[in-house]
Every structure is written in structure tokens, then in C-alpha cells.
Amino acid sequence: MMRARRAVWLLGLSLLAVAASPAQSPLVAELESAANTYHRDPAQLDRLREGLERVGAATPTVTDLIALARVEFLWGDVRATSREAKLAAYDRGRQAARRAVEQSPQNALAHLWYGVTTARWGQTRGVLQSLSLLSEVKEEIRIVLELDPTLAPAYSLAGNVLYEVPRLLGGDLAKAEEMFRKGLEHDPRFTGLRLGLGKTLIRQGRVAEGRRELQAVLDEKEPRSPADWTVKDATEARAILAGLPGRS
């Protein structure tokens, strides 16, 4: 009887904790949709960013903080019109993601967005000026893949880091190719992965293979994110293909 009462009491505490925990902002669901449709109305990112920044300044949930990191990343990529504005957005994103990691150390998405925003912040500053961040980003990639080895964006982050960083500083095109291919095994419609694979193959001198991957980006009928495909991936793939030597 005592055990039963104790179990009921513990259950009551558990339910109380759930009931007392703050609910995530409805802006999180709006961002989930906007992340796939912002190409139709990029200005919607402005409103979502402003709203999530207000949420982040109050008592945000881990999910709120992850959404804030994500929208700062998107805003920096799509809406910011100066290097300074981009850097500020990416830095706000990484601070939000860091708070999410602190609140939930086993949350793969929190680690992912901390790695993504830190990598983009460093890339925008300049690789040579951001070498101190490289080990931090690599550690976040390791943690994410340990927590969730099926998370395709983590392979995109890993592949791009290995592609962008000079070889003498840890870059590795063969490993970048491996990461992009592994990510595509988990999500073949993730066009950012295929774009990265195409660029890596071309840099390796395998131009015909790289061309096929870039053309596959353009030919994708159901991209994972229509917005990213329209604004980023297809645009870059088309530009690279236009600059390649003729098929002959």
C-alpha cells in the first residue's frame, strides 16, 4: 500500500511538472512551415525573428531556443544585407542554441543548431580568423551523430566543414564526400547534401560525376525544403554548372 501511495505521489509530481512547464511558443510551428515556404514571402522571416527574440528574452523552452537559433540562421542567410548584420544574426543564433544545449544536453537538435550557427558565424568572419572555433564545431558534430546518427543536416554540416576548411587545417575532400553520401542515404531529397557532394566531386577533379549531382539538384521534384532549394541550392548549382567547361 505504501509503495502504491508513493507511486501515485511520484506520478502526481510528474504530472505537476509537466503542467507547470512553459508551453512552447506557437511561433515554433509557424517557423517550421516558413522554413519550407520563405521563398514565397521572405519577409515572414522578419516577423518570426522578432517574435522569437521576444520569446527568447522571457522564459523560453528548449524548443523555443532551437527555433530562435534556426530563424536567426535563416534570417542571416536570406534577409541580412550586410556582413555585420549577418554576423550579428548568426551570433544571436549560436547564443540561443548554446542556452538550449545547457538546458537539454541530450537534445540532438540543440547541438546541431549550435554547430550550424557557430560554423556559419566562423565562415562569415573568415576561416583563418575562426580556427579556434573549428574544434568546437567538430565536437558538436560528433555529439549530434552520437545522439542521432539519422539526422541528415548533421552530415551536411560535417561535409561542408571538411570541404571549406583548408587541407593543412583539417579539411578532407574524401571525408567530405563520405559525409555527404551518408547524409543522402538518410534523406535523398535533402538538396543541400547533393549540392555539397557535387561541389566536392568537382574539386576532386571528378567533373563529370559532380556535374551529374548538380544536375540532380536542379531536377529534384520534391526537395526536402522547397525554400532552400529555390533560394540557395538550385541557384548555386545552376551557377556552378554554367561555369563548368562543355560536356565534350
Protein Blocks (a to p, Z undefined) as FASTA:
>chain_A
ZZmmmmmmmmmmmmmmmmmpccddfklmmmmmmmmmmmmmmmlmmmmmmmmmmmmmmmcc
fklmmmmmmmmmmmmmmmpcbfklmmmmmmmmmmmmmmmmmmmmmlmklmmmmmmmmmmm
mmmnopklmmmmmmmmmmmmmmmmmmmmmlmklmmmmmmmmmmpcfklopafklmmmmmm
mmmmmommlmklmmmmmmmmmmnopamlmmmmmmmmmmpmbdfblmlmmmmmmmmmmmmm
mmpccfZZ
